[in-house]
Every structure is written in structure tokens, then in C-alpha cells.
Amino acid sequence: MDTIRTVFIGVGGQGNLLASRLLGEAALSSGVQVTVSEIHGMAQRGGIVESTVILGDVTSPIVSDGEADVLIGFEPLETLRALKKCNKNTLIIMNSDPLPPFTVAIGQGNYPDMNEIMDKIKSKVDSVMVFNGIKLAEQAGNTLSLNMVMLGALIGSGITPITPEVMKKTISESTKKAFVETNLRAFDLGMEQAKSFTK
């Protein structure tokens, strides 16, 4: 199998570390060699959190600039900041709902215009899947299940060798029992979203 380098980028509290861990577990269940690593900015809510999941036979957990096959952006501005990891063929899966940083909230900075963000992203890569993940998470019953929506979109894109069945089994076994039903609903909504996009 070809190596697939996946980068998850978001803000503390959005659950992207759990998403990358679950993807890693699902890969192991599927007999796919996997390397997972986490890079925290500020670990508290609001800090930048990046993690990588590399599927395939690799020795380094690092995804260098221009090497990502998939960038999963939980927040538009953070997706833009991580754009250097991408190349023309990278698939970007992005939640369009902004979570402005603290500096913007206290009036010490400006959040860029969404059209500006999208223009920059589209000038760098050919394939972008953008949707309001928070809305889908709300639809599933819990805004905190954004990470499951994003995982669903990733698996639904067909870019990884992980099947929906294996991913759902992993979600059922490795997330809190009280949230399993909501998480699975959110995952399905993310999958449906991916199917509505054509690469």
C-alpha cells in the first residue's frame, strides 16, 4: 500500500487528538502499519493542536512541508496556517465554522475574511472539501462530536484503506459509552458529506 500522510490541525478542545488516536487504532485493527504523533501548541483550550497519522511503512512520524496527502482542518484559520504542509495533490477536509483566537476576541487582532482564506487554500491545492462541521455535529446531538464528523468525512473520501465498519467499531469501543450513539451519528453525517463532494 502507498504511504498516506494525514495531518490533523485544530484548536485545543476540538477533539482532533482523539480523532487521530482513533484513526491509528482503526489502522491497527485493519492490519495497516501506522505511526501517530502529537504536537501541542498551548495544551489548554484555544491553543493550536496538531497531530499526524501516517499509514504505511515509514520510520519518521514527521510530515514535512509539502508532504501531506490529507490535511484535516478543524478550524479555517488553523487550516490556512498549516497550508505549507500541502502540495497541489493534497486533499483538504475543512470545517468552515471559525473559532477566532483569544486575541481576536479581546480586539487585538482581526480574523481574516472567509473568502480570503478559501482563495489562498484553493490556490495551493486542487481538492478541497469544505462544510460546516459544527452544524453537522449539532445535528448529531453534540457540538463536541465535530471530531467524529471530520473522521467520517475522511473515511468517506475513500483516501485511506480504513473501512467505515472498522472505524465505527473503533469509535464504539474507544469512546465514552454515553457518547457512542451521538459519535456514530456524527460519523455517518461526515461520511454523507464526503459523498456529496466529487474530487
N, C-alpha and C positions, 0 to 999 in steps of 0.2 A: 504493500500500500504506500501511496505517496505521503510524505510528511505534511501535516496540516498544522500550521501555527496560528493559534487563536489568542487574541488579546481581549481581555475584558477591562473596560475603563469606566469608572463612575465616581460617585461621591460617597463618603462614609455613611452607612445607614441604608444604602440602596440594595444591599444584599448581593453584590457581584462576587464576593469571595465565596459565598455559599454556592452560587451558580457554577463557578469554576471548579469547586470541590466536587459537586455532583456530577459534572461532566467527566471529571477524572475518574470517579467511581464507576460511572456507566461504561467508560472505556475499558477499565479493568475487567468488568463483568463480561464485556464483549471480546475479551482476549486481545485488545488493542494496546500496544505499548504506549505509555503516557508519562509525561513529565509535567508537574504542576508547580508553579511558583507564584508567590505573592509579593507585591511591593506596596507598602503603605506610605501614604504621604503623612498627614496627621491622622492618627487612627480614630479620633473622635468623629462624631457626625459632622459632615461638612468638609472633611479633608479628602484629598484625592486618593483613590484606591485603585491600583492596577494589579491585575493578575494575568498569568499566561497559562494556557493549557496547550501542550504540544503533543499531537497524536502522531505516533510513528517512532522510528528508531533514531533518536538523537541523543547526543551526550550533554548538550547545554540547555538549560531551561530559559535562556535569554532569547528574546525575539529582537533582533537588531533593527535599526531603521530600514524601512523598505522591505522587510521580510514577512510581515503579517499576511496570512491568507484570508483571515477574517478578523475584523475589529467589531466588537460588540460594545456599543456606546450607550451607557445608561443615562447620559446627560449630554445635550448638544455641545456645550462649550468644551467639556472634557473630551468629547469625540474629536472636536477640532484640534485641541491641544495634542492629541495622540496621532494626528494625521501623518506625522513623519514616519510612523511605523508601517505605513501603507505604500503600495505601489499601484499602478494602473489596474492590475487584475485582482486587487483585494476586494472582498465583499464587505461592505459596511452595513451593519444592522444597528439602527439607532432609534432610541426613544426620543421623540420630539418635544417632550414636556420639560421645559427648563427648570433647573433648581439653582437659582442665582447664588453665587458665593456670598459669604458674610460681608465682604467689602461693598458689594452692590446693595445689600440690604441696609447698610448703615450710610449709604450715599457717598461712599468713597471710590466708587468705580461704576462703570457702565457695562451692562450686559449687551453684547453685540446683537444686531438685528438678525432674526432667524434666516431671512433670505440671504444675508451676507454669509452666514455660517454655511448654508446649503450650497451657495455658489462656490465657496472655497473647497468644500468637500467634493462636489461634482467635478471640479476642475482637476482633481487629483486621481479619482477612481472612476471606473466605468459602472460599477454595480453598487447602488445604494438602496437599502430597504428602510424606509422611514415611516414610523407610525407613532401614535400616542399610546405608549405602553402603560402609562398611569391609568388612562381611561379604561383600557382592557383589564388591568388589574382590579380596578373598581368594579367593573362588570362581573369579574370572577368572585368578588366579595371581600377583597382586602387589598388596599393600595400597596401593602408591603410585598405582595406577590409579583411585583414588577420583574423580579429576577426570574420567575418561572415563565412569565410571558416572553422574556428575552431568550431563555433557553428553548422554549417552544419554537420561536422564530428561527433559531439556529438549526435545530433538528429538522424543522420543516423546510429549510433551504436545501437540504439534501447534500450539503457540502462535507458533512462528516460521515463516517461509517456507522455511527450510532443510530440504532433504530428507535422509533418512538416508544415501542414496547419496553425496551431495555431502560430507556430514560425514565419512563413512568414508574417502572418497578423500583428504580433507584430513588426517585422522589418519594414514593410510598414508604420505602424502608428507611430513608435517611433524613426525613424532615419531621418536625414535631407532629404527632398524631392529630392534634387539634386543627392543624392547618392543611393536612393532606388533601382533603376534598377541594378546598379553595385552590391549593397549589396545582392540582391536576387540571382543574377548570382553567386556570390561568395559562398553563402549559398548552392546553388544547387551543385556546384563543390565539396564542402566539403562533402555533402551527398553522392555523387557518389564515392568519395574517400573511405568513410567508408564502402560502399557496396562492394568495391573491396578487403576488408580485411575480413578474417574469424577469429572469436575469437578462 
